[in-house]
């Protein structure tokens, strides 16, 4: 017998979709939904972990996944210390192996999943950066903000040494503005295609002139900075890079762009959700000053998440697939 067709996403009531899910006798909190939660929010779980989650219940399980066990802080501190030693040896393979180990053994699996999510979102690579310590420092920066507020995260990432090298901002100077970072911060990091113009990019690039790195630290080089007036997305002034980022963060497009990406990683990649369905999430995200942990928890407790629209509706990435296979047999 074929699978019952699901109602189109544009026919779903957005308010009802994001209300908290309540188990029923017909649809209980059991191994099916515990496995679904662990696959999406983490990297899978062993049978013993799933059985314990069913006994514990959904609210307490989510608390554990977000907060970790009592020794979670000590585990994180140990993992970061080990990662620092791996980075100092300038061995990219060893640093990658460390990160895989951290994803498997961290006490806060949702934090690890979001660290991977934001690494993919900001998309840099050792292949061009060529500095293991700078890539490790970026990983620490992502860890710091993975479940925090997106605004401070975007500001700090814009001054990260690996990011500056990756998008050539060391060559962004008043006489010859380099548009790479201005373009990517709009297209990939905050707004998405179609929500800015080429003129916005050119003007924003001027604001980021002089944002350089020296020895792995952010270095604002005032003599290469264009301190003249710029106009970005209808706002004008003698903007610097931080001013431009604030303009982006105040756009409604930003909240929708980010919640759409979170929808894809936590709910489904089968079809693109209409803006109407995302509106309650986007509004909450913006109104909570881009509280990442809050919006992730809202998704993971929703009726839409615990529905056939989400169940088995996403293909794991290679990293998720391998880690998930290991987690199923982990003791």
C-alpha positions in Angstrom: 0.0 0.0 0.0 1.4 3.4 -0.9 2.1 6.1 1.5 -0.8 8.5 2.2 -0.2 11.8 0.5 0.6 14.7 2.9 -1.3 18.0 2.6 0.7 20.7 0.8 2.7 22.9 3.1 0.8 26.0 2.0 -2.4 24.4 3.4 -1.0 24.0 6.9 -2.0 26.4 9.6 1.3 28.1 10.6 0.1 28.8 14.2 -1.0 25.2 14.8 2.2 23.8 13.1 4.5 25.4 15.7 2.4 24.8 18.8 4.0 22.3 21.3 3.4 18.7 20.4 1.6 16.6 23.0 1.9 12.8 22.9 -1.4 10.8 22.8 -2.4 7.2 23.1 -2.5 7.0 19.3 0.7 8.9 18.8 2.9 8.3 22.0 6.4 9.5 22.9 8.2 6.2 22.1 11.2 4.8 20.3 9.9 6.1 16.9 9.9 9.8 18.0 12.9 9.5 20.3 14.9 8.2 17.4 13.6 11.0 15.2 14.7 13.6 17.8 18.2 12.1 18.2 18.8 11.8 14.5 17.8 15.4 13.8 19.0 17.2 17.0 22.1 15.1 17.4 24.0 12.4 15.5 21.8 9.5 16.5 21.8 7.4 19.6 22.4 3.8 20.9 19.4 1.6 21.7 20.1 2.1 25.4 20.1 5.9 25.0 16.8 5.8 23.1 15.2 3.5 25.8 16.3 5.9 28.5 14.9 8.8 26.5 11.5 7.2 26.3 11.5 6.6 30.0 12.7 10.1 30.7 10.1 11.9 28.5 10.5 14.6 25.9 11.0 17.7 28.1 13.7 16.1 30.3 15.3 14.6 27.2 15.6 18.0 25.5 17.0 19.5 28.7 19.7 16.8 28.7 20.5 17.3 25.0 20.8 21.1 25.4 22.5 21.2 28.8 24.4 17.9 29.0 25.2 15.9 32.1 26.7 17.6 35.2 30.2 17.2 33.8 29.5 18.7 30.4 31.5 21.8 31.1 34.5 19.8 32.1 34.2 17.6 29.0 34.0 20.7 26.8 37.1 22.2 28.4 39.0 19.0 27.9 38.0 18.7 24.3 39.0 22.3 23.5 42.3 21.8 25.2 43.0 18.7 23.1 41.9 20.5 20.0 44.3 23.4 20.7 47.2 21.0 20.9 46.2 19.4 17.6 46.0 22.8 16.0 49.4 23.8 17.3 51.0 20.8 15.5 49.7 22.3 12.2 48.3 18.9 11.1 45.0 19.4 9.3 44.2 15.7 9.3 44.7 15.5 13.1 42.5 18.6 13.6 39.7 17.0 11.5 40.0 13.8 13.5 39.8 15.8 16.8 36.5 17.5 15.6 35.0 14.1 14.7 35.9 12.8 18.2 34.4 15.9 19.8 31.1 15.5 17.9 30.9 11.9 19.1 31.9 12.5 22.7 30.7 16.0 23.7 28.2 16.1 26.6 26.0 18.5 24.6 25.0 16.8 21.3 22.7 19.7 20.1 25.6 22.1 20.6 27.8 19.9 18.4 25.1 19.6 15.8 24.7 23.4 15.7 28.5 23.9 15.6 28.5 21.8 12.4 25.5 23.7 11.1 27.1 27.1 11.5 30.5 25.8 10.1 28.6 24.9 7.0 26.7 28.2 7.0 29.8 30.3 7.2 31.7 27.9 4.9 35.5 28.3 5.2 38.2 25.7 4.6 41.8 24.9 5.5 42.4 24.5 1.8 42.7 28.3 1.4 43.2 29.5 4.9 46.3 27.2 5.4 46.5 27.8 9.1 45.2 25.1 11.4 45.3 27.4 14.5 43.1 29.9 12.7 40.6 27.3 11.7 40.6 26.0 15.3 40.1 29.5 16.6 37.1 29.8 14.3 35.8 26.5 15.6 36.0 27.9 19.1 34.2 31.0 18.0 31.4 29.0 16.5 31.2 26.9 19.7 30.9 30.1 21.7 27.9 31.3 19.7 26.3 28.1 18.3 23.3 28.4 20.6 23.6 32.1 21.5 22.5 35.2 19.8 23.1 35.5 16.0 23.8 39.2 16.1 27.0 39.1 18.2 27.9 35.9 16.3 27.8 37.6 12.9 29.8 40.6 14.2 32.6 38.4 15.6 32.6 36.1 12.6 33.1 39.1 10.3 36.4 39.9 12.2 37.6 36.3 12.3 41.0 35.7 10.8 40.1 32.6 8.9 37.0 34.4 7.4 39.0 37.4 6.5 41.6 35.3 4.6 38.9 33.1 3.1 37.1 36.0 1.5 40.1 38.1 0.7 39.3 41.1 3.0 43.0 41.7 3.6 43.0 43.1 0.1 39.9 45.3 0.7 41.2 48.8 0.8 39.8 52.3 0.1 41.5 52.7 -3.3 40.3 49.3 -4.5 37.4 47.8 -2.5 37.2 44.0 -2.6 33.5 43.0 -2.7 33.9 39.3 -1.7 32.9 39.6 1.9 30.1 42.2 1.3 28.6 39.8 -1.2 28.8 36.7 0.9 27.6 38.3 4.1 24.4 39.2 2.2 24.0 36.3 -0.1 25.1 33.4 2.2 25.2 34.6 5.8 22.1 36.9 6.3 19.7 37.7 3.6 19.8 35.3 0.6 19.7 36.0 -3.1 17.3 38.6 -4.3 17.2 40.8 -1.2 20.0 43.2 -2.2 21.4 44.9 -5.2 24.8 45.1 -6.8 25.0 48.7 -5.6 24.3 47.6 -2.0 27.3 45.2 -2.3 29.6 47.9 -3.7 28.6 50.3 -0.9 28.9 47.7 1.8 32.4 46.7 0.5 33.5 50.2 1.2 32.4 49.9 4.8 34.5 46.8 5.3 37.7 48.4 3.9 40.6 48.2 6.4 39.1 45.2 8.1 42.2 43.1 8.0 44.0 40.4 10.0 47.5 40.5 11.3 49.0 37.4 12.9 45.6 35.8 13.3 44.1 38.7 15.1 41.6 41.3 13.8 43.4 44.5 12.7 41.4 47.6 11.8 43.7 49.4 9.4 42.3 53.0 9.5 44.5 54.3 6.7 42.9 51.8 4.3 39.3 52.5 5.5 36.8 54.5 3.5 35.1 56.7 6.1 32.8 58.5 3.6 29.0 58.1 3.4 27.6 54.9 2.0 24.0 53.8 1.3 23.1 50.2 2.0 19.6 48.8 1.7 18.2 52.3 1.9 20.1 53.4 5.0 22.9 56.0 4.7 25.8 57.2 6.8 29.6 57.0 7.2 29.1 53.3 7.8 31.8 50.9 9.0 31.4 47.1 8.8 29.6 46.9 12.1 27.1 49.5 11.0 26.4 47.5 7.8 25.9 44.3 9.8 23.4 46.0 12.0 21.5 47.1 8.9 21.3 43.5 7.7 20.2 42.2 11.1 17.3 44.6 11.2 15.9 43.3 7.9 12.9 41.0 8.0 14.6 39.0 5.3 17.4 38.0 7.7 15.1 36.2 10.1 13.3 34.4 7.4 16.5 33.4 5.6 17.9 31.8 8.8 14.7 30.1 9.9 14.4 28.6 6.4 17.9 27.1 6.7 17.1 25.7 10.2 13.9 24.2 8.8 15.9 22.4 6.2 18.3 20.9 8.7 15.8 20.0 11.4 12.5 19.4 9.7 12.7 18.6 6.0 14.6 19.2 2.8 11.9 17.6 0.6 10.2 20.8 -0.3 10.7 24.5 0.4 8.3 25.8 3.0 6.3 28.9 2.1 7.0 32.1 3.9 3.6 31.9 5.6 4.5 28.7 7.3 7.8 30.1 8.5 6.3 33.4 9.7 5.7 32.5 13.4 9.3 31.2 13.6 10.8 34.2 11.8 8.8 36.6 14.0 9.9 34.9 17.2 13.5 34.7 16.1 13.6 38.4 15.3 11.7 39.4 18.4 14.0 37.5 20.7 17.1 39.2 19.3 18.0 36.1 17.2 18.0 33.7 20.2 19.3 30.5 18.4 18.7 28.1 21.3 15.2 29.4 21.7 14.2 29.0 18.1 15.8 25.5 17.8 13.9 24.3 20.9 10.7 25.8 19.4 11.2 23.7 16.3 12.2 20.5 18.2 9.1 20.6 20.4 6.6 21.5 17.7 3.7 19.6 16.2 5.2 20.0 12.8 8.5 18.4 13.9 6.6 15.4 15.3 4.6 14.8 12.1 5.0 13.0 8.8 6.1 16.2 7.2 9.4 15.8 9.1 9.7 12.1 9.8 12.2 10.5 7.4 12.1 13.6 5.2 15.8 14.4 5.2 18.9 12.8 3.8 21.9 12.8 6.1 25.1 14.5 5.0 28.2 12.1 4.8 29.4 13.4 8.2 26.0 12.8 9.8 25.7 9.4 8.2 29.1 8.2 9.5 28.6 9.6 13.0 25.1 8.3 13.2 26.3 4.8 12.3 28.9 5.0 15.1 26.4 6.4 17.6 24.1 3.4 17.1 26.7 1.0 18.4 28.3 3.4 20.9 28.4 2.3 24.5 
